[in-house]
Amino acid sequence: MDQTEELFKELTEAHGVSGHEEEVSRIMAKRLSAVAEISYDNLGSLIAEQKGTSAHPKVMLAGHMDEVGFMVKEITKGGFVRFLPLGGWWGHVILSQRVSIRTSQGGVVGVVGSKPPHELEAEEKKKVLPIKDMYIDVGASSDFDVKKRLGIRPGDPITPLSPFTVMNNKKAYMAKAWDNRIGCALVIQVLEKMTQIPHPNTIYGVGTVQEEVGLRGAITSSNQVSPDLAFALDVSLARDMPDFEDKPEKLGGGPSILVYDGSMIPNCRLRDLVVDTAEAHKIPYHFTSIEGGGTNGGRIHLNKFGVPTLTMGIPTRYIHGHVGILHRDDYENAVKLLVEVLRKLDEKEVQKIIQR
């Protein structure tokens, strides 16, 4: 593996469901402390300040550290674990998947189970099984007390188990938690590159907490940074799969520029600056939209008097599941594009974006 793949592996295999992002935060702090000054807001979002040649404008790059996962709700008399979802899950993708329950005594491996299909009524088989009817089997038996032996208790976080994998197409990577460890990787590697490039601004690389449960860290971190301009860095939907029309949102199609999501309409002047920069440097990109969800940008752009904000994404298959797939070239082109844009963002350029 090269250095980027090692970073991907470390970030995606870290355990960090919403409200439990400490392991991811430590990875980011370890990498960013060499190129920026590290601080935190009171919810736990990491803020890496990298000074350029001017204190203003303040440009925020935000990727969220949390991944979708679960939380222990209760332990049954028989030792099975009932759980709550953290983030948006579709029941079909949960069953029979391996998970790790993070307890005070360490990780406990289990599998998501339910009533056997042989015992389902005909009508039940036509429906998506609700999460309340699922449980996690950690190997409970009459002679093994789960509570005493394993220390599982309500509130413990539960993370999907899925190792980082370089696929046979060597530029395709499969892992859990691309949403949004790929945004965290962008924050890290863009700031590492910018430390070697004069930039007429101060950059704040932020790893936010609790995005999947309400964009919460985006609120607190943007209050602390008070940015003049912001980019939300996230995954986007890859649509190059069977039963879809031929669309530009595909692996290898370049980074996504969101023209709409459920939480924000982007600043058009900022969008055009990014597009013009991509075209001038022959960096591939595509437009996309997400109607059924939001991003950190939805809260950052409402900070104080308003912050011109744009969401950029890496097209990814199967988000909000146990595994996703993305393409190395899209990531590399997103890094290039962000670096070129950041080199331009002086006070005068930002005022042109803000002015009416």
Beta strands, then each sheet from edge to edge (+ up, - down):
strand 1: 37-40
strand 2: 46-51
strand 3: 58-64
strand 4: 69-75
strand 5: 81-86
strand 6: 98-103
strand 7: 106-113
strand 8: 135-137
strand 9: 157-160
strand 10: 165-166
strand 11: 172-175
strand 12: 202-208
strand 13: 229-237
strand 14: 256-261
strand 15: 286-290
strand 16: 309-316
strand 17: 324-327
sheet 1: 1+ 2- 12+ 3+ 13+ 16+ 14- 15-
sheet 2: 5+ 4- 9+ 6- 7+ 8-
sheet 3: 10+ 11- 17+
end
